[in-house]
Amino acid sequence: MYSNLLPITTAINPRELGRLTGFSNRKIQMHRLLRTGDLSKMSPEDRQFLKDYGVVKIIDLRSKAESISHPDPQIDGVQNISLPLSSEEGTLGGENNLKQEAKLYNENPYAAFKMMCDHYRDHVIEIHDQETVRQVLKILSETDEGGKDRTGFVALFVLYILGVDLELIRQDYLASNEILTEYRAVRDKKFQEAGKSLTFRANMRILSSASDSLFDTILLTIEKEYGDLETYLRDVLNVTPELENKLRELYLER
């Protein structure tokens, strides 16, 4: 079992990023950076857990439409910040997406994988998506205590700036597969009982999985378009030495 999984039952993939080793062999502080899936159905008990755990900000990277239809919980003392990662509305695997792409999902078992790769490339090169990552880094640099992050895409840059080895970042990203095993099984059973084809169900499994190929899509896109990760951080995300040092002082153990 993934050791940093939080004891929350009404949100998927709730994880603590603390204890990962970063710059100068300093570990990321506990109770500072979390990442989760959808929080809109959180129970009162789980909301209280987050508050007691020290969360002070929830950064929601979903589209505006998703945030409105399934809003994050209002927790006393916790600031909710909506920063859609993509300018597109909806999400892969969401209800609207399933309706729009039903034909492709039923005919091509690799349709979801191709679309996932396209979305990861867009996150790297689209101006809107780049600005969202810059805003997340700015918010984190201004948060002296507590904290919460989402998505593997943004976590990659945060962890890399903190000095975490790229292979450890990859393994943390891939840990979602172990954590989401039961979620995928339950979802697949519902699709099967609804009469969905194996091709459709294969696409749905891809949409709720992490893979080396998707992680590499980010790195390969950066290499092709910008040269390397350091150049991307410096010239695209505007990560200055001052910002880098500030984040390391805030989130790494002394």
KOLNUDO-893423 format. One line per field, with one value per residue: residue number from 1; x, y, z of N, C-alpha, C in turn. Coordinates in nm, 4 decimals. Each point is the difference from the previous one (the first is absolute). Layout:
<margus>
num	[NUM ...] .
n.x	[X ...] .
n.y	[Y ...] .
n.z	[Z ...] .
ca.x	[X ...] .
ca.y	[Y ...] .
ca.z	[Z ...] .
c.x	[X ...] .
c.y	[Y ...] .
c.z	[Z ...] .
</margus>
This chain:
<margus>
num	[1 2 3 4 5 6 7 8 9 10 11 12 13 14 15 16 17 18 19 20 21 22 23 24 25 26 27 28 29 30 31 32 33 34 35 36 37 38 39 40 41 42 43 44 45 46 47 48 49 50 51 52 53 54 55 56 57 58 59 60 61 62 63 64 65 66 67 68 69 70 71 72 73 74 75 76 77 78 79 80 81 82 83 84 85 86 87 88 89 90 91 92 93 94 95 96 97 98 99 100 101 102 103 104 105 106 107 108 109 110 111 112 113 114 115 116 117 118 119 120 121 122 123 124 125 126 127 128 129 130 131 132 133 134 135 136 137 138 139 140 141 142 143 144 145 146 147 148 149 150 151 152 153 154 155 156 157 158 159 160 161 162 163 164 165 166 167 168 169 170 171 172 173 174 175 176 177 178 179 180 181 182 183 184 185 186 187 188 189 190 191 192 193 194 195 196 197 198 199 200 201 202 203 204 205 206 207 208 209 210 211 212 213 214 215 216 217 218 219 220 221 222 223 224 225 226 227 228 229 230 231 232 233 234 235 236 237 238 239 240 241 242 243 244 245 246 247 248 249 250 251 252 253 254] .
n.x	[0.0845 -0.0391 0.1191 -0.0031 -0.0770 -0.0821 -0.0385 -0.0235 -0.1287 -0.0225 0.1276 0.0211 0.0943 -0.0377 0.1010 0.0845 0.0545 -0.0244 0.1214 -0.0431 0.1129 0.0354 0.0144 0.1308 -0.0681 -0.0661 -0.0762 -0.1016 -0.0348 -0.0412 -0.1235 0.0727 0.0151 -0.1243 -0.0380 -0.1114 -0.1012 -0.1169 -0.0216 -0.0792 0.0340 0.0872 0.0145 -0.0879 0.0114 -0.0035 -0.1017 -0.0473 0.0227 -0.0415 -0.1012 -0.0190 0.0088 -0.0683 -0.0958 0.0585 0.0403 -0.1083 0.0928 -0.1082 0.0563 -0.1198 -0.0757 -0.0371 -0.0372 0.1110 0.0698 -0.0795 0.0081 0.1290 -0.0513 0.1182 0.0291 -0.0904 0.1258 -0.0451 0.0500 -0.0658 0.0963 -0.1086 0.0921 -0.0745 0.0811 -0.0944 0.0495 -0.1139 0.0059 0.0145 -0.1300 -0.0329 -0.0087 0.1108 -0.1002 -0.0223 -0.1161 0.0343 0.1198 -0.0630 -0.0838 0.0944 0.0703 -0.1310 -0.0078 0.0918 -0.0569 -0.1017 0.0734 0.0666 0.0570 0.0628 -0.1285 -0.0297 0.0836 -0.0426 -0.1248 0.0340 0.0686 -0.1045 -0.0738 0.0840 0.0045 -0.1319 0.0001 0.0913 -0.0713 -0.1197 -0.0147 -0.1285 0.0375 0.0917 -0.0922 -0.0822 0.0979 0.0238 -0.1327 -0.0008 0.1091 -0.0611 -0.1144 0.0676 0.0601 -0.1313 0.0142 -0.0034 -0.1263 -0.0132 -0.1005 -0.0348 0.0394 -0.0193 -0.0413 0.0280 -0.0677 -0.0766 -0.0318 0.0102 -0.0520 -0.0995 -0.0115 0.0057 -0.0744 -0.0696 0.0438 -0.1252 0.0668 0.0248 0.0815 0.0291 0.0070 0.0671 0.0708 0.0104 0.0244 0.0815 0.0239 -0.0499 0.0739 0.0904 -0.0012 -0.0068 0.0666 -0.0434 0.0362 0.1086 0.0162 -0.0352 0.0759 0.0953 -0.0303 -0.0079 0.1120 0.0547 -0.0534 0.0538 0.0724 0.0940 0.0537 0.0768 -0.0215 -0.1259 -0.0100 0.0672 -0.0750 -0.1038 0.0591 0.0239 -0.1250 -0.0025 0.0994 0.1115 0.0892 0.1040 -0.0798 -0.0973 0.0686 0.0404 -0.1294 -0.0111 0.0867 -0.0569 -0.1176 0.0394 0.0554 -0.1078 -0.0830 0.0651 0.0394 -0.0339 -0.0141 0.1307 0.0158 -0.0833 0.0572 0.1183 -0.0133 -0.0681 0.0381 0.1076 0.0590 0.0077 0.1295 -0.0539 -0.0821 0.0994 0.0818 -0.0961 -0.0274 0.1295 0.0070 -0.1070 0.0462 0.1284 0.0297 0.0201] .
n.y	[-0.1198 0.0974 0.0264 0.0870 -0.1058 0.1037 -0.0069 0.0293 -0.0199 0.1321 -0.0187 -0.0043 -0.0913 0.0026 0.0752 -0.0377 0.1162 0.0126 0.0135 0.0459 -0.0570 0.1236 0.1287 -0.0263 -0.1015 0.1136 -0.0537 -0.0232 0.1137 -0.0647 -0.0268 -0.0064 -0.1154 0.0136 -0.1156 0.0319 -0.0867 -0.0211 0.1206 0.0078 -0.1273 0.0843 -0.0968 0.0362 -0.1317 -0.0231 0.0856 -0.0522 -0.1173 0.0507 0.0520 -0.1109 -0.0488 0.1149 -0.0545 0.0927 -0.0709 0.0053 -0.0482 0.0448 -0.1022 -0.0326 -0.0296 0.1201 -0.0644 -0.0718 0.1110 0.0481 -0.1021 -0.0091 0.0972 0.0564 -0.0738 0.0620 0.0193 0.0170 0.1172 -0.0595 0.0505 0.0171 -0.0521 0.0578 -0.0927 0.0063 -0.1233 -0.0395 0.0622 -0.1311 -0.0121 -0.0520 -0.1310 -0.0620 -0.0722 0.1342 0.0312 0.1272 -0.0327 -0.0791 0.1035 0.0928 -0.0829 -0.0211 0.0537 0.0922 0.0215 -0.0121 0.0765 0.0869 -0.1147 0.0701 0.0290 -0.0547 -0.0986 0.0037 0.0067 -0.0975 -0.0618 0.0227 -0.0391 -0.1002 -0.0207 0.0117 -0.0759 -0.0640 0.0061 -0.0244 0.1239 -0.0342 -0.1201 0.0603 0.0918 -0.1038 -0.0678 0.1097 0.0073 -0.1296 0.0134 0.1055 -0.0671 -0.1043 0.0927 0.0226 -0.1316 0.0640 -0.0415 -0.1307 -0.0428 0.0135 -0.1095 0.0043 -0.0904 -0.1120 0.0685 0.0668 -0.1153 -0.0391 0.1180 -0.0112 -0.1305 0.0243 0.1071 -0.0852 -0.0426 -0.0446 -0.1147 0.0162 -0.0984 0.0673 0.1101 -0.0709 -0.0571 0.1235 0.0434 -0.1042 0.0506 0.0912 -0.0788 -0.0126 0.1296 0.0109 -0.1081 0.0193 0.1275 -0.0418 -0.0923 0.0862 0.0943 -0.0923 -0.0433 0.1292 0.0229 -0.1078 0.0324 0.1150 -0.1107 0.0712 0.0256 -0.1053 0.0396 0.0292 -0.1164 -0.0448 0.0802 -0.0443 -0.1196 0.0327 0.0484 -0.1116 0.0014 -0.0230 0.0536 -0.0804 -0.0495 0.0182 -0.0530 -0.0955 0.0011 0.0255 -0.0933 -0.0849 0.0474 0.0006 -0.1207 -0.0377 0.0602 -0.0414 -0.1222 0.0466 -0.0744 0.0141 -0.0104 -0.1023 -0.0448 0.0260 -0.0436 -0.1079 -0.0692 0.0653 -0.1188 0.1051 0.0253 0.1218 -0.0282 -0.0555 0.0951 0.0862 -0.0704 -0.0087 0.1265 0.0174 -0.0854 0.0295 -0.1141 0.0620] .
n.z	[0.0000 -0.0787 0.0555 -0.1007 -0.0152 -0.0129 0.1283 -0.1276 0.0253 0.0041 -0.0256 -0.1320 0.0218 0.1301 -0.0420 0.0928 -0.0409 0.1288 0.0489 -0.1164 -0.0395 0.0382 -0.0257 -0.0191 -0.0526 -0.0202 0.0926 -0.0818 0.0570 0.1075 -0.0355 -0.1120 -0.0634 -0.0400 -0.0529 -0.0625 -0.0071 -0.0587 0.0547 -0.1066 0.0196 0.0486 0.0895 0.0943 0.0204 -0.1305 -0.0048 0.1117 -0.0585 -0.1169 0.0663 0.0707 -0.1226 -0.0104 -0.0785 -0.0752 -0.1069 -0.0753 -0.0807 -0.0605 -0.0651 0.0447 -0.1056 -0.0441 -0.1113 0.0103 0.0241 -0.0970 -0.0853 0.0332 0.0756 0.0237 0.1063 0.0701 0.0311 0.1198 -0.0395 -0.0998 -0.0748 -0.0735 -0.0818 -0.0947 -0.0513 -0.0928 -0.0007 -0.0555 -0.1163 -0.0240 -0.0312 0.1169 0.0087 -0.0363 -0.0446 -0.0105 0.0550 -0.0129 0.0505 0.0870 0.0076 0.0092 0.0746 0.0184 -0.1205 0.0284 0.1202 -0.0832 -0.0813 0.0732 0.0371 -0.0960 -0.0199 0.1169 -0.0338 -0.1259 0.0459 0.0857 -0.0964 -0.0797 0.1031 0.0234 -0.1316 -0.0031 0.1085 -0.0729 -0.1133 0.0557 -0.0447 -0.0150 -0.0430 -0.0763 -0.0283 -0.0155 -0.0592 -0.0707 -0.0127 -0.0274 -0.0726 -0.0506 -0.0094 -0.0448 -0.0749 0.0018 0.0117 0.1158 0.0006 0.0264 -0.0746 -0.1296 -0.0681 -0.1375 -0.0736 -0.0663 -0.0943 0.0831 0.0609 -0.1272 -0.0345 0.0868 -0.0185 -0.1299 0.0174 0.0746 -0.1175 -0.0138 0.0103 -0.1299 0.0297 0.1127 -0.0751 -0.0897 0.0979 0.0479 -0.1220 -0.0192 0.1218 -0.0815 -0.0779 0.0964 0.0209 -0.1326 0.0409 0.1228 -0.0089 -0.0678 0.0952 0.0942 -0.0553 -0.0168 0.1218 0.0342 -0.0694 0.0577 0.1189 -0.0448 -0.0251 0.0611 -0.1179 -0.0266 -0.1262 0.0290 0.0637 -0.1058 -0.0738 0.0700 -0.0133 -0.1253 -0.0047 0.0702 -0.0895 0.0674 -0.0829 -0.0172 -0.0925 0.0877 0.0993 -0.0840 -0.0264 0.1295 0.0372 -0.0852 0.0391 0.1262 -0.0157 -0.0680 0.0848 0.1114 -0.0288 0.1203 0.1073 0.0203 -0.1327 0.0014 0.1093 -0.0515 -0.1258 0.0362 0.1057 -0.0461 0.0146 0.0779 0.0164 0.0034 -0.1041 -0.0651 0.0448 -0.0373 -0.1074 -0.0195 0.0340 -0.0774 -0.0909 0.0104 0.0605 0.1131] .
ca.x	[-0.0845 0.0747 0.0136 -0.0420 -0.1426 -0.0690 -0.1168 -0.1226 -0.0759 -0.0998 0.0698 0.0926 0.1426 0.0451 0.1379 0.0976 0.1259 0.1101 0.0985 0.0825 0.1297 0.0259 0.1286 0.0952 -0.0448 -0.1032 -0.1302 -0.1144 -0.0683 -0.1341 -0.1120 0.0239 -0.0462 -0.0853 -0.0667 -0.1164 -0.0969 -0.1188 -0.0321 -0.1362 -0.0876 0.0640 -0.0850 0.0389 0.1150 0.1204 0.0260 0.0628 0.1360 0.0849 0.0206 0.0901 0.1297 0.0731 -0.0252 -0.0463 -0.0393 -0.0329 0.0172 -0.0821 0.0466 -0.1036 -0.0623 -0.1011 -0.1262 0.0093 0.0027 -0.1347 -0.0917 0.0441 0.0887 0.0807 -0.0656 0.0319 0.0525 0.0334 0.1423 0.0686 -0.0280 -0.0201 0.0530 -0.0262 0.0980 -0.0101 0.1264 -0.0221 -0.1053 -0.1119 -0.0967 -0.0174 0.1182 -0.0047 -0.0648 -0.1171 -0.1262 -0.0076 0.1006 -0.0452 -0.1024 0.0618 0.0957 -0.0536 0.0308 0.1420 0.0262 -0.0567 0.0599 0.1470 0.0413 0.1122 -0.0440 0.0215 0.1443 0.0428 -0.0522 0.0755 0.1296 -0.0235 -0.0272 0.1257 0.0782 -0.0619 0.0340 0.1378 0.0258 -0.1044 0.0280 -0.0910 0.0427 0.1265 -0.0304 -0.0567 0.1093 0.0698 -0.0824 0.0087 0.1307 -0.0059 -0.0818 0.0762 0.1098 -0.0580 -0.0722 0.0996 -0.0344 -0.1036 0.0143 -0.0602 0.0214 -0.0734 0.0531 0.1389 0.0699 0.0535 0.0887 0.1306 0.0824 0.0220 0.0962 0.1300 0.0571 0.0431 0.1209 -0.0276 0.0516 -0.1042 -0.0505 -0.0913 -0.1218 -0.0693 -0.0582 -0.1118 -0.1072 -0.0511 -0.0645 -0.1449 -0.0554 -0.0264 -0.1026 -0.1278 -0.0385 -0.1392 -0.0846 -0.0125 -0.0762 -0.1416 -0.0447 -0.0078 -0.1164 -0.1193 -0.0059 -0.0315 -0.1413 -0.0771 0.0100 0.1057 0.0917 0.1351 0.0769 -0.0366 0.0516 0.1458 0.0248 -0.0291 0.1097 0.1108 -0.0293 0.0167 0.1290 0.1254 0.0907 0.1297 -0.0126 -0.0573 0.1025 0.1029 -0.0541 0.0336 0.1444 0.0362 -0.0501 0.0895 0.1284 -0.0164 -0.0395 0.0724 0.1373 0.0066 -0.0899 0.0522 -0.0313 -0.1449 -0.0290 0.0549 -0.0439 -0.1444 -0.0720 0.0577 0.0516 0.1267 0.0706 -0.0650 -0.1210 0.0449 0.0479 -0.1138 -0.0782 0.0776 0.0018 -0.1340 -0.0553 0.0963 0.0434 0.1234] .
ca.y	[0.1198 0.1254 0.0424 0.1378 0.0136 0.0560 -0.0795 0.0667 -0.1004 0.0599 0.0646 -0.0981 0.0302 0.1089 -0.0362 0.0893 0.0007 0.0093 -0.1072 -0.0175 0.0657 0.1038 0.0689 -0.0185 -0.1134 0.0466 -0.0560 0.0913 0.0008 -0.0562 0.0938 0.1204 -0.0184 -0.1153 -0.0059 -0.0884 0.0088 0.0809 0.0149 0.0523 -0.0892 -0.0282 -0.0063 0.0944 -0.0531 0.0187 0.1441 0.0338 -0.0550 0.0920 0.1199 -0.0355 -0.0360 0.1238 0.0566 0.1394 0.0392 -0.1028 0.0499 -0.0842 0.0132 -0.0428 0.1064 0.0772 -0.0743 -0.1083 0.0587 0.0481 -0.1136 -0.0812 0.0930 -0.0442 0.0266 0.1217 -0.0398 0.1189 0.0274 -0.0488 0.0824 -0.0728 0.0744 -0.0668 0.0311 -0.1053 -0.0265 0.0113 0.0932 -0.0809 -0.0376 -0.1438 -0.0811 -0.1327 -0.0960 0.0603 -0.0325 0.0661 -0.0599 -0.1329 0.0186 0.0565 -0.0921 -0.1360 -0.0788 -0.0344 -0.0894 -0.1315 -0.0576 -0.0040 -0.0212 0.0872 0.1381 0.0755 0.0187 0.1067 0.1275 0.0325 0.0518 0.1331 0.0932 0.0261 0.0905 0.1322 0.0592 0.0492 0.1058 0.1026 0.1172 -0.0012 -0.1042 0.0466 0.1054 -0.0638 -0.0564 0.1142 0.0492 -0.0975 0.0179 0.1266 -0.0229 -0.0837 0.0800 0.0975 -0.0762 -0.0296 -0.1216 -0.0768 -0.0009 -0.1116 0.0045 -0.1050 -0.0539 -0.0409 0.0919 0.1118 -0.0547 -0.0263 0.1207 0.0379 -0.0918 0.0181 0.1238 -0.0311 -0.0816 -0.1435 -0.0684 -0.0189 -0.1371 -0.0060 0.0696 -0.0948 -0.1066 0.0576 0.0152 -0.1331 -0.0575 0.0131 -0.1259 -0.0870 0.0614 0.0055 -0.1331 -0.0305 0.0972 -0.0424 -0.1250 0.0326 0.0745 -0.0929 -0.0869 0.0774 0.0078 -0.1342 -0.0255 0.0877 -0.0545 0.0642 -0.0945 -0.0091 0.1114 0.1179 -0.0157 0.0150 0.1444 0.0554 -0.0356 0.0901 0.1341 0.0050 -0.0621 0.0708 -0.0884 0.0558 0.0661 0.1333 0.0790 0.0293 0.0968 0.1330 0.0227 0.0030 0.1258 0.1058 -0.0149 0.0352 0.1391 0.0980 -0.0415 -0.0844 0.0389 0.1203 0.1134 0.0205 0.0637 0.1357 0.0908 -0.0079 0.0113 0.1146 -0.0410 0.0677 -0.0559 0.0498 -0.0793 -0.1356 0.0000 0.0259 -0.1229 -0.1008 0.0377 -0.0167 -0.1356 -0.1028 0.0025 0.0769] .
ca.z	[0.0000 -0.0089 0.1394 0.0223 -0.0250 0.1157 0.0410 -0.0437 -0.0749 -0.0896 -0.1116 -0.0534 -0.0153 0.0876 0.0321 0.0628 -0.0747 0.0948 0.0172 -0.1190 0.0187 -0.0980 -0.0084 0.1112 0.0813 0.0932 -0.0346 -0.0016 0.1279 0.0071 0.0187 -0.0795 -0.1375 -0.0239 -0.1302 0.0053 -0.1073 0.0260 0.1421 0.0122 0.0760 0.1286 0.1188 0.1055 0.0736 -0.0808 -0.0035 0.1277 -0.0042 -0.0754 0.0811 0.1095 -0.0586 -0.0240 -0.1325 0.0034 -0.1345 -0.0978 -0.1369 -0.0857 -0.1374 -0.0932 -0.0786 0.0725 -0.0036 0.0979 0.1338 0.0309 0.0125 0.1140 0.0721 0.1130 0.1282 0.0741 0.1310 0.0782 0.0094 -0.1195 -0.1179 -0.1255 -0.1141 -0.1268 -0.1047 -0.1020 -0.0673 -0.1435 -0.0412 -0.0455 0.1019 0.0148 0.0253 -0.0605 0.0881 0.0601 -0.0672 -0.1302 -0.0872 -0.0407 -0.1027 -0.1194 -0.0606 0.0115 -0.1194 0.0028 0.1119 -0.0300 -0.1203 0.0053 0.1404 0.0337 -0.0171 0.1237 0.0198 -0.0899 0.0507 0.1211 -0.0447 -0.0557 0.1098 0.0701 -0.0860 0.0083 0.1299 -0.0070 -0.0988 -0.0073 0.0830 0.1154 0.0932 0.0580 0.0973 0.1187 0.0786 0.0613 0.1101 0.1093 0.0645 0.0735 0.1199 0.0927 0.0570 0.0931 0.1022 0.1033 0.0728 -0.0671 -0.1451 -0.0719 -0.1444 -0.0698 -0.1251 -0.0194 -0.0892 0.0782 0.1029 -0.0609 0.0039 0.1401 0.0595 -0.0651 0.0558 0.1368 -0.0077 0.0021 -0.1177 -0.0997 0.0067 0.1144 -0.0420 -0.0874 0.0803 0.0746 -0.0991 -0.0321 0.1179 -0.0162 -0.0506 0.1149 0.0836 -0.0696 -0.0475 0.0364 -0.0707 -0.1398 -0.0043 0.0234 -0.1178 -0.1118 0.0214 -0.0338 -0.1456 -0.0506 0.0280 -0.0890 -0.1339 -0.0781 -0.0637 0.0555 -0.0570 0.0781 0.1362 -0.0074 -0.0020 0.1319 0.0900 -0.0328 0.0504 0.1454 0.0302 -0.0289 -0.0726 -0.0387 -0.1303 0.0184 0.0686 -0.0995 -0.0957 0.0531 -0.0128 -0.1419 -0.0566 0.0487 -0.0699 -0.1410 -0.0209 0.0812 0.0251 0.1193 0.1083 0.0648 -0.0872 0.0073 0.1287 0.0032 -0.1061 -0.0229 0.1264 0.0723 0.1309 0.0265 0.1158 0.1219 0.0213 0.0318 0.1383 0.0888 0.0094 0.0748 0.1409 0.0544 -0.0064 0.0387 0.1388 0.0233] .
c.x	[0.0878 0.0011 -0.0525 -0.1472 -0.0694 -0.1252 -0.1312 -0.0744 -0.0951 0.0636 0.1036 0.1427 0.0480 0.1386 0.0801 0.1304 0.1214 0.0831 0.0791 0.1274 0.0277 0.1413 0.0831 -0.0459 -0.1016 -0.1356 -0.1073 -0.0724 -0.1371 -0.1016 0.0177 -0.0548 -0.0804 -0.0508 -0.1136 -0.0758 -0.1145 -0.0353 -0.1473 -0.0928 0.0568 -0.0998 0.0436 0.1243 0.1296 0.0344 0.0714 0.1426 0.0941 0.0287 0.0995 0.1403 0.0838 -0.0207 -0.0537 -0.0437 -0.0297 0.0100 -0.0696 0.0378 -0.1026 -0.0543 -0.1044 -0.1318 -0.0001 -0.0051 -0.1374 -0.0954 0.0339 0.0992 0.0802 -0.0709 0.0434 0.0401 0.0455 0.1514 0.0802 -0.0440 -0.0122 0.0433 -0.0243 0.0996 -0.0055 0.1326 -0.0128 -0.1094 -0.1224 -0.0928 -0.0113 0.1323 -0.0137 -0.0600 -0.1202 -0.1242 -0.0090 0.0983 -0.0452 -0.1056 0.0632 0.0866 -0.0485 0.0380 0.1455 0.0301 -0.0528 0.0680 0.1505 0.0463 0.1150 -0.0365 0.0300 0.1480 0.0518 -0.0459 0.0716 0.1357 -0.0142 -0.0229 0.1280 0.0894 -0.0550 0.0331 0.1398 0.0106 -0.1043 0.0276 -0.0871 0.0480 0.1304 -0.0254 -0.0606 0.1097 0.0780 -0.0776 0.0030 0.1317 0.0028 -0.0794 0.0763 0.1124 -0.0500 -0.0781 0.0987 -0.0300 -0.1150 0.0264 -0.0677 0.0211 -0.0860 0.0823 0.1487 0.0778 0.0626 0.0970 0.1388 0.0915 0.0294 0.1082 0.1390 0.0695 0.0517 0.1196 -0.0231 0.0491 -0.1136 -0.0577 -0.0942 -0.1316 -0.0834 -0.0707 -0.1171 -0.1204 -0.0657 -0.0716 -0.1520 -0.0627 -0.0359 -0.1173 -0.1381 -0.0490 -0.1461 -0.0964 -0.0228 -0.0852 -0.1497 -0.0580 -0.0188 -0.1217 -0.1289 -0.0155 -0.0390 -0.1481 -0.0904 0.0099 0.1064 0.0972 0.1356 0.0873 -0.0265 0.0623 0.1518 0.0375 -0.0235 0.1105 0.1206 -0.0213 0.0168 0.1297 0.1145 0.0905 0.1321 -0.0114 -0.0548 0.0991 0.1082 -0.0498 0.0308 0.1471 0.0422 -0.0475 0.0883 0.1328 -0.0098 -0.0207 0.0906 0.1436 0.0144 -0.0880 0.0458 -0.0313 -0.1487 -0.0379 0.0431 -0.0688 -0.1513 -0.0785 0.0546 0.0440 0.1382 0.0727 -0.0643 -0.1259 0.0359 0.0432 -0.1144 -0.0823 0.0740 0.0036 -0.1358 -0.0410 0.0974 0.0355 0.1315 0.1194] .
c.y	[0.1244 0.0681 0.1400 0.0237 0.0483 -0.0814 0.0721 -0.0968 0.0600 0.0896 -0.0993 0.0549 0.1159 -0.0305 0.1136 -0.0094 0.0155 -0.1268 -0.0297 0.0817 0.0978 0.0541 -0.0201 -0.1075 0.0409 -0.0525 0.1092 -0.0119 -0.0663 0.1128 0.1288 -0.0105 -0.1290 0.0046 -0.1009 0.0045 0.0898 0.0006 0.0303 -0.0866 -0.0338 0.0035 0.1064 -0.0463 0.0224 0.1472 0.0434 -0.0526 0.0951 0.1262 -0.0279 -0.0316 0.1225 0.0621 0.1422 0.0491 -0.1232 0.0627 -0.0970 0.0245 -0.0486 0.1192 0.0731 -0.0751 -0.1126 0.0536 0.0483 -0.1163 -0.0900 0.0826 -0.0661 0.0345 0.1336 -0.0414 0.1261 0.0162 -0.0448 0.0839 -0.0872 0.0875 -0.0803 0.0489 -0.1104 -0.0188 0.0181 0.1020 -0.0749 -0.0316 -0.1523 -0.0707 -0.1328 -0.0989 0.0567 -0.0283 0.0614 -0.0605 -0.1358 0.0102 0.0458 -0.1021 -0.1445 -0.0878 -0.0457 -0.1021 -0.1413 -0.0688 -0.0201 -0.0137 0.0902 0.1481 0.0840 0.0267 0.1132 0.1359 0.0436 0.0581 0.1411 0.1032 0.0330 0.0926 0.1424 0.0686 0.0614 0.1260 0.1113 0.1128 0.0016 -0.0980 0.0377 0.1051 -0.0579 -0.0575 0.1120 0.0526 -0.0950 0.0165 0.1283 -0.0164 -0.0821 0.0794 0.1005 -0.0684 -0.0482 -0.1259 -0.0689 -0.0072 -0.1196 0.0179 -0.1084 -0.0500 -0.0282 0.0953 0.1143 -0.0505 -0.0276 0.1220 0.0431 -0.0875 0.0172 0.1257 -0.0253 -0.0952 -0.1487 -0.0612 -0.0335 -0.1413 -0.0174 0.0699 -0.0914 -0.1077 0.0505 0.0185 -0.1351 -0.0656 0.0099 -0.1317 -0.0945 0.0533 -0.0095 -0.1364 -0.0310 0.0933 -0.0428 -0.1260 0.0264 0.0706 -0.0941 -0.0918 0.0718 0.0106 -0.1348 -0.0305 0.0855 -0.0448 0.0623 -0.1058 -0.0010 0.1133 0.1279 -0.0069 0.0122 0.1476 0.0622 -0.0334 0.0902 0.1369 0.0115 -0.0682 0.0963 -0.0968 0.0700 0.0793 0.1412 0.0925 0.0416 0.0976 0.1428 0.0304 0.0107 0.1285 0.1166 -0.0051 0.0470 0.1500 0.1011 -0.0395 -0.0933 0.0592 0.1277 0.1251 0.0330 0.0714 0.1460 0.0937 0.0007 0.0212 0.1114 -0.0347 0.0602 -0.0700 0.0430 -0.0810 -0.1422 -0.0095 0.0194 -0.1270 -0.1063 0.0330 -0.0230 -0.1459 -0.1113 0.0121 0.0737 -0.0949] .
c.z	[0.0000 0.1359 0.0261 -0.0301 0.1274 0.0332 -0.0282 -0.0914 -0.1029 -0.1061 -0.0500 -0.0055 0.0875 0.0564 0.0599 -0.0781 0.0914 0.0039 -0.1270 0.0158 -0.1125 0.0061 0.1266 0.0988 0.1067 -0.0461 -0.0035 0.1336 -0.0111 0.0206 -0.0799 -0.1409 -0.0117 -0.1427 0.0083 -0.1320 0.0439 0.1488 0.0242 0.0852 0.1380 0.1151 0.1006 0.0760 -0.0781 -0.0154 0.1280 0.0049 -0.0724 0.0803 0.1125 -0.0513 -0.0326 -0.1361 0.0140 -0.1376 -0.0839 -0.1377 -0.0935 -0.1455 -0.1026 -0.0789 0.0845 0.0065 0.1036 0.1424 0.0431 0.0234 0.1185 0.0826 0.1115 0.1301 0.0586 0.1410 0.0727 0.0115 -0.1199 -0.1207 -0.1241 -0.1173 -0.1264 -0.1041 -0.1050 -0.0739 -0.1503 -0.0287 -0.0506 0.1161 0.0057 0.0239 -0.0707 0.0995 0.0717 -0.0826 -0.1386 -0.0996 -0.0519 -0.1101 -0.1317 -0.0736 -0.0006 -0.1191 0.0004 0.1089 -0.0272 -0.1175 0.0096 0.1444 0.0436 -0.0106 0.1244 0.0234 -0.0877 0.0518 0.1270 -0.0364 -0.0551 0.1096 0.0776 -0.0817 0.0088 0.1320 -0.0023 -0.0848 -0.0029 0.0995 0.1248 0.1065 0.0689 0.1086 0.1272 0.0890 0.0678 0.1205 0.1194 0.0758 0.0829 0.1291 0.1026 0.0667 0.1018 0.1110 0.1050 0.0790 -0.0699 -0.1491 -0.0633 -0.1489 -0.0635 -0.1166 -0.0070 -0.0870 0.0781 0.1058 -0.0545 0.0143 0.1433 0.0620 -0.0611 0.0524 0.1414 0.0022 0.0071 -0.1310 -0.0955 0.0020 0.1192 -0.0323 -0.0883 0.0823 0.0839 -0.0922 -0.0285 0.1180 -0.0075 -0.0463 0.1137 0.0814 -0.0634 -0.0500 0.0282 -0.0721 -0.1448 -0.0117 0.0162 -0.1220 -0.1204 0.0130 -0.0377 -0.1518 -0.0607 0.0180 -0.0885 -0.1457 -0.0876 -0.0531 0.0689 -0.0531 0.0774 0.1388 0.0033 -0.0011 0.1368 0.1007 -0.0248 0.0620 0.1513 0.0433 -0.0272 -0.0752 -0.0279 -0.1297 0.0134 0.0703 -0.0993 -0.1058 0.0446 -0.0261 -0.1457 -0.0673 0.0417 -0.0739 -0.1444 -0.0196 0.0700 0.0334 0.1177 0.1093 0.0697 -0.0816 0.0058 0.1299 -0.0005 -0.0988 -0.0220 0.1287 0.0890 0.1420 0.0181 0.1145 0.1316 0.0318 0.0403 0.1456 0.0988 0.0198 0.0807 0.1484 0.0649 0.0143 0.0343 0.1469 0.0137 0.0104] .
</margus>
